[in-house]
Amino acid sequence: QEQLEESGGGLVEPGGSLRLSCAASGSFFSGATMGWFRQGPGKQRDLVATITPGGTIEYEGSVKERVIIFRDNAKNTVHLQMDKMTPEDTAVYYCWAWKLTRVYWGQGILVTVSS
């Protein structure tokens, strides 16, 4: 069964760091573009970063100085390293995958930035 499972969320203090991970199950994800979106309280779901199988990366402009996305194609995993976090980073983070005409979403994982 094809699915995406996020891990690594939780509470982090302002200025801190967090790494999210997404494990992809199923052969679909081999060769898929993968990435992360987030949805803050009362906000729409927005792109954070994406990465192609070949390593081409796109970052949303407001986070690109603080975020790194990377993937392990052999393990079908994608990770999001976030540094210098602020309360504005509080959101549910979703793992995402796209190939051809199919899109998959993870269930989402909550990240809260608060002291």
N, C-alpha and C positions, 0 to 999 in steps of 0.2 A: 504494500500500500504506500502510495506516495504522500509524504507529509513533511512539514517543516516544524521543528521543535526548538524553541528559544530557551536559553538559560543565561544566568548571570545577572539578572535584575535585582533590584532591592533598593535599600536606602543608602544614600551617599551624602556626605557633607559638602557644602559649597566649596569649590576649589579642588575637590577630590576627583578621583578617576574611577572608571568602571569599564569592564570589558564584557560585552554581550557576545554570546555564541549562538549559532544556529546550525543544527544538524539536519541534513536533508536525507530522507529515506526514499529509496526508489530510483530506478534507472533514469527517470525523466530529468533529474537534476544534473546529470552529466552533460556538460555543454550548455547549461542554462546561465543566463545572466542572473545574478543574485544581488540582494541588497537589503537595506533597512529603511523603513518608514517609521514615523511616529505621530501620535495623536495626543496632544496636550489637552488639559481640561477645557471644555468648551470650544475646542479648535477642530479644524479639519485635519485629516490625515495627510501628512506632508513627507516628501522625500528627504531622507538624510544622506544616503550614499548608495551607489550601485557599483558593481564590479563585474566585468565580463569574464568568460572563461580564460581569455588571453591576458587579463589583468588591466584592461582599460577601466579607469575609475572616474566616476562623477560624484562630486560633493555638492550639497546645498550650500549656497554662498555664506550663510551666517555661521556655519559650523566648520568650514573647511580648514580653519587654522587649528582646530582642537580635536579633530576626529581623524581616525585612520580606519579604513576598511581593508581587510585582507581575507584571502580564502585559501583553503587547502583542497585542491581538486581531487586528490587521491582519496581524501576522507569525506568529500562532499560536505564540507563545513565552510561557513563564512562567519567572520568575527567583526565586531565594531569596538574599537578602542576609543573611549571618550575621556578627555582630560579637561582640567580647569572648568569643571561643571558648575552650572548656575541653576537657581530654582527654575529658570525658563526651560531647562532641559527636562523637567518633570513631565513624563508622558508615558503612555503605553507604546512600546517599541515592537514593531512587527517585522519579522523576517519575510522576504519576498523573493519569488523566483519567476523568471519569464523565459520561455523558449517557444519559438514559432508563434502560435496563436494561444498558447496556454499560460495562465498565470496562477501561481499558488501563493497563499498567505499562511503564515503561522498564526497561532492563537493569540499571540501578543504577550508581552511581559512588561510588568510595571517597573518603572524607574522613578524614584522620588529623590529629589535633591533638596535637602532641608537640614538645618542645624537643630 
